[in-house]
Amino acid sequence: MFYDLDFRFRRALAPEGLTTFTHCMAALSDAAADAQRAGFEPGNDPAVQLLARRLARFSTDTQDEIHPDDALLREDCLTRLADLKHRPAIVALLRKGVDYLPQDLADFRREGQRTLRQLAVALGMDRSDYRLDYRTPNPSIAGDHELTSNNLYVRLSVERFGSAAITYRHPQWKGPGGQVRHASATALTDINALARQISGHLKLPIAAAQAKLI
């Protein structure tokens, strides 16, 4: 199962941190690998093309100048970013086998943490309101991502043998959220709807939350 990550697009649109030829070359290599893993030809990927242009401009010391001819590629990157909001990589990672695949496991760890932070924001939580953990008995297999607060426990797990990817309940198994609830990985395609579902089942208040790009 292919999955696509948005990091290369965000990096290509804001490459200011790539200040050396070596760093830019590594970023280009990573972007090409991500595109290929998503099932795309790297040479046709707008993020790869933008990063390749930045790399080439180091030879003429013009990497930090404004280049109007990049406008179409930047627009393509923004379009791909908008599309990926509805197709988050974590859904595919939770549904596919990532055990013993180092790159997939690294992506799973990063995207799982990011997804739980997005869910916390949708639930109106500040960063000090919750704790994130990643637990695995073996670093070569996919573990569990956990979010814990004073009134909520959420776990993300790979869907093995028909198990649900999302589990949520009251952390102490008491009160209106004492019953454990489940949802499939596809619920993560709409984080705000999932947050409303969780708050409704567990009787949680949702504080006013502003949309954030995490």
C-alpha positions as CSV (number, residue, x, y, z in Angstrom):
1,M,0.0,0.0,0.0
2,F,1.4,3.4,-1.1
3,Y,1.4,6.3,1.3
4,D,2.4,9.9,0.8
5,L,4.0,12.3,3.3
6,D,3.6,16.1,3.2
7,F,7.0,16.9,4.7
8,R,8.8,17.3,1.3
9,F,6.2,19.8,0.1
10,R,6.4,21.9,3.3
11,R,10.2,21.8,3.1
12,A,10.3,22.8,-0.5
13,L,8.0,25.7,0.1
14,A,10.1,26.9,3.1
15,P,13.6,25.8,2.4
16,E,15.3,28.6,4.4
17,G,16.8,26.0,6.8
18,L,18.7,24.3,3.9
19,T,21.7,26.6,4.1
20,T,24.4,24.4,2.7
21,F,24.9,22.3,-0.4
22,T,25.2,19.2,1.7
23,H,22.0,19.8,3.6
24,C,20.1,20.6,0.4
25,M,21.4,17.5,-1.3
26,A,20.3,15.3,1.6
27,A,16.8,17.0,1.5
28,L,16.6,16.3,-2.2
29,S,17.5,12.7,-1.7
30,D,14.9,12.3,1.0
31,A,12.2,14.0,-1.1
32,A,12.9,11.7,-4.0
33,A,12.7,8.6,-1.8
34,D,9.4,9.9,-0.3
35,A,7.9,10.5,-3.8
36,Q,9.0,7.1,-5.0
37,R,7.6,5.4,-1.9
38,A,4.3,7.2,-2.6
39,G,4.2,5.7,-6.1
40,F,5.3,8.8,-8.0
41,E,8.1,9.4,-10.5
42,P,10.5,11.6,-8.5
43,G,11.5,13.6,-11.5
44,N,7.9,14.8,-12.0
45,D,7.3,15.7,-8.3
46,P,7.0,19.4,-7.7
47,A,8.7,19.3,-4.3
48,V,11.6,17.3,-5.8
49,Q,11.9,19.8,-8.6
50,L,11.9,22.8,-6.3
51,L,14.6,21.3,-4.1
52,A,16.6,20.4,-7.2
53,R,16.5,24.0,-8.3
54,R,17.6,25.2,-4.9
55,L,20.5,22.8,-4.9
56,A,21.6,23.9,-8.4
57,R,21.4,27.6,-7.3
58,F,24.1,27.0,-4.6
59,S,26.6,26.9,-7.5
60,T,25.7,30.5,-8.5
61,D,25.0,31.7,-4.9
62,T,21.4,32.6,-5.8
63,Q,19.6,30.1,-3.6
64,D,18.1,32.7,-1.4
65,E,16.9,35.1,-4.1
66,I,13.3,35.3,-5.3
67,H,12.7,33.2,-8.4
68,P,9.3,34.0,-10.1
69,D,9.8,31.0,-12.4
70,D,9.2,28.8,-9.3
71,A,5.6,30.0,-9.0
72,L,3.9,27.1,-10.8
73,L,5.9,24.5,-8.9
74,R,5.0,26.2,-5.6
75,E,1.4,26.2,-6.6
76,D,1.5,22.5,-7.3
77,C,3.1,21.9,-3.9
78,L,0.3,23.8,-2.2
79,T,-2.3,21.8,-4.2
80,R,-0.7,18.6,-3.1
81,L,-0.6,19.7,0.5
82,A,-4.3,20.6,0.4
83,D,-5.1,17.2,-1.0
84,L,-3.0,15.3,1.6
85,K,-5.1,16.9,4.4
86,H,-7.8,14.5,3.3
87,R,-5.5,11.6,2.8
88,P,-3.1,11.6,5.8
89,A,-0.3,9.1,5.7
90,I,-1.1,7.8,9.1
91,V,-4.2,6.0,7.7
92,A,-2.2,3.9,5.3
93,L,0.6,3.3,7.9
94,L,-2.0,2.0,10.4
95,R,-3.5,-0.3,7.8
96,K,-0.4,-1.6,6.2
97,G,2.3,-3.8,7.6
98,V,5.2,-1.7,8.8
99,D,7.0,-4.2,11.0
100,Y,10.7,-4.8,10.2
101,L,10.6,-1.9,7.7
102,P,12.9,0.8,9.1
103,Q,11.8,3.7,7.0
104,D,8.1,2.9,7.4
105,L,8.6,2.5,11.1
106,A,10.3,5.9,11.3
107,D,7.4,7.5,9.4
108,F,4.9,5.7,11.6
109,R,6.5,7.1,14.8
110,R,6.6,10.6,13.4
111,E,3.1,10.7,11.8
112,G,1.5,9.0,14.8
113,Q,2.8,11.7,17.2
114,R,1.8,14.4,14.8
115,T,-1.7,13.0,14.4
116,L,-2.3,12.8,18.2
117,R,-1.1,16.4,18.5
118,Q,-3.6,17.4,15.9
119,L,-6.3,15.6,17.7
120,A,-5.4,17.3,20.9
121,V,-5.7,20.7,19.2
122,A,-9.1,19.8,17.8
123,L,-10.2,18.9,21.4
124,G,-9.0,22.3,22.6
125,M,-6.1,21.1,24.6
126,D,-2.9,23.0,25.3
127,R,0.4,21.2,25.1
128,S,0.6,21.1,28.9
129,D,-2.8,19.3,29.2
130,Y,-1.6,16.0,27.9
131,R,1.2,13.5,27.5
132,L,2.3,11.6,24.4
133,D,4.0,8.2,24.6
134,Y,5.1,5.5,22.2
135,R,5.3,2.0,23.5
136,T,6.7,-1.1,21.8
137,P,8.2,-4.3,23.1
138,N,10.6,-4.4,20.1
139,P,11.9,-1.4,18.1
140,S,11.6,-3.5,14.9
141,I,7.8,-3.7,15.2
142,A,5.1,-1.0,15.2
143,G,4.1,0.0,18.8
144,D,1.3,2.0,20.2
145,H,1.0,5.8,20.2
146,E,-0.8,7.0,23.3
147,L,-2.3,10.4,24.4
148,T,-3.2,10.7,28.0
149,S,-4.8,13.6,29.8
150,N,-6.8,13.9,33.0
151,N,-10.0,13.0,31.3
152,L,-9.0,11.1,28.1
153,Y,-6.9,8.2,26.9
154,V,-6.4,7.6,23.2
155,R,-4.3,4.8,21.5
156,L,-3.3,4.4,17.9
157,S,-2.3,0.9,16.9
158,V,-1.7,-0.9,13.6
159,E,-4.8,-2.7,12.5
160,R,-3.7,-6.3,13.0
161,F,-6.0,-9.3,12.5
162,G,-9.1,-7.0,12.2
163,S,-8.4,-4.9,15.3
164,A,-9.4,-1.3,15.4
165,A,-6.7,1.4,14.9
166,I,-8.1,3.9,17.4
167,T,-9.1,3.2,21.0
168,Y,-10.4,5.8,23.4
169,R,-11.8,5.9,26.9
170,H,-11.7,7.6,30.2
171,P,-8.1,7.1,31.6
172,Q,-9.3,5.6,34.9
173,W,-12.2,3.6,33.3
174,K,-14.7,5.7,35.5
175,G,-17.5,8.1,34.8
176,P,-19.4,8.4,31.5
177,G,-16.3,7.5,29.5
178,G,-15.7,4.2,31.3
179,Q,-16.7,2.2,28.3
180,V,-13.9,1.6,25.8
181,R,-14.6,2.8,22.3
182,H,-13.0,2.1,19.0
183,A,-12.7,3.7,15.5
184,S,-11.1,2.7,12.3
185,A,-8.0,4.3,10.8
186,T,-10.1,6.1,8.2
187,A,-11.6,8.3,11.0
188,L,-8.3,10.1,11.0
189,T,-9.1,11.6,7.6
190,D,-11.3,14.1,9.4
191,I,-9.7,15.0,12.8
192,N,-12.3,17.5,13.7
193,A,-15.1,15.0,13.2
194,L,-13.2,12.4,15.3
195,A,-12.8,15.0,18.1
196,R,-16.5,15.6,18.1
197,Q,-17.2,11.9,18.2
198,I,-14.8,11.4,21.1
199,S,-16.1,14.3,23.1
200,G,-19.7,13.2,22.5
201,H,-19.1,9.6,23.6
202,L,-17.0,10.6,26.7
203,K,-18.9,13.7,27.6
204,L,-15.9,16.0,27.2
205,P,-16.0,19.7,26.7
206,I,-14.2,21.0,23.6
207,A,-12.6,24.4,24.2
208,A,-12.4,26.8,21.4
209,A,-9.5,25.7,19.2
210,Q,-7.9,27.4,16.3
211,A,-6.8,25.5,13.4
212,K,-3.0,24.9,13.4
213,L,-0.6,23.4,11.0
214,I,1.5,20.9,12.9
